[in-house]
Amino acid sequence: MRSAPADRRQAAADVTAAAEWTAGVPILAVRDLSVAYRTRRGDVLAVDNVSFDLAGGEFLGVVGESGCGKSTLLFAVAQLLVPPAEVTGGTVTFKGTELTGRTERQLAPIRWKELSVVMQSAMNALNPVKTIGAQFADAMHAHGVADKRQIGERSAQVLRMVGIDPIHLGSYPHQLSGGMRQRSMIAMALLFTPDLVIMDEPTSALDVVAQRSLMVQIKELQQQLGFAVIFVTHDMSLVSHFSDRLLVMYAGQVAELGATRDVFDTPRHPYSRGLLEAFPSIRGPKVPLTGIPGSPPDLARLPAGCRFAPRCPLVADTCRDQAIGLFRVDDVLVRCVNYSNGVVVGD
């Protein structure tokens, strides 16, 4: 275990790195990140060599079916993995500071203040025996804010930001609706106006009307405060009008990455097309919903070639024989042999 002086030196180095980080440089750089779950059957590779950059103020949507590694990627970026999950390779650099391998004590000054996370289930993430106000106060105490008046004013301010009357600072989580609990979690994430907010399917427990309302509010807050967002969901339609770029994951890998409008208008990977065809559109002619046959592969027994090959309508012999790298087509990255004449950018 590192000593307190060593931790203080590391914290000072982190402050220096953050101060030297400048606009125009990605706020977050993920490089060749891999995460495995250690099991009796062997390692299960849930995230496999994922790389991407995130600019300040950018909204990145991460989509894919359940079990494709989205939430594991999010937890690895936020350094919230717990055994048996473990980062087995790659780096996560936030505002010039390398996060991988840091202790909880070293990460504490960064969390909430500069990087915050909104969990999938607010009812489980919030403490059921503490009021919303008490939980806000705990977060602020952890970062050295002790003045009760300052805590009360800031807590009321962030609740108003998300459309909740500050009277609910005295409410317990079970006294709030699902939408209000999610908004309370978002308010807590904004207590210190962080530069990056990571959201793990925050709308999954809400009805479609509440989902739309919450997404609009998240986007408005992002534009108002300027923070970057990584938004994880299994619903491509949910981020179609809100994200700047879209990262489509399949079986732990990046299947496609590009501007949201490019991916929606011209989906290149057969998996991306399948996801889009699985959701109905309220505009245009009626078309049958086709869906994607089969299910994602067992991550403990991955196929030798393209991981989507067993479900792909365009599969060829070469797809089954060799691993497929990422190819750059215009400004989009796609993992498909149909674009192998593009520029190879990764494995």
Secondary structure, DSSP 8 states (H G I E B T S, - for coil): ---HHHHHHHHHHHHHHHHH--TTS-SEEEEEEEEEEEETTEEEEEEEEEEEEE-TT-EEEEE--TTSSHHHHHHHHTT---TTEEEEEEEEEETTEE-TT--HHHHTTTBTTTEEEE-S-HHHHS-TTS-HHHHHHHHHHTTT---HHHHHHHHHHHHHHTT--GGGGG--GGGS-HHHHHHHHHHHHTTT--SEEEEESTTTTS-HHHHHHHHHHHHHHHHHH--EEEEE-S-HHHHTTT-SEEEEEETTEEEEEEEHHHHHHS--SHHHHHHHHTS--SSSS--------S----TTS--SS-TTGGG-TT--HHHHHS---EEEETTEEE--GGGTTSEEEE-
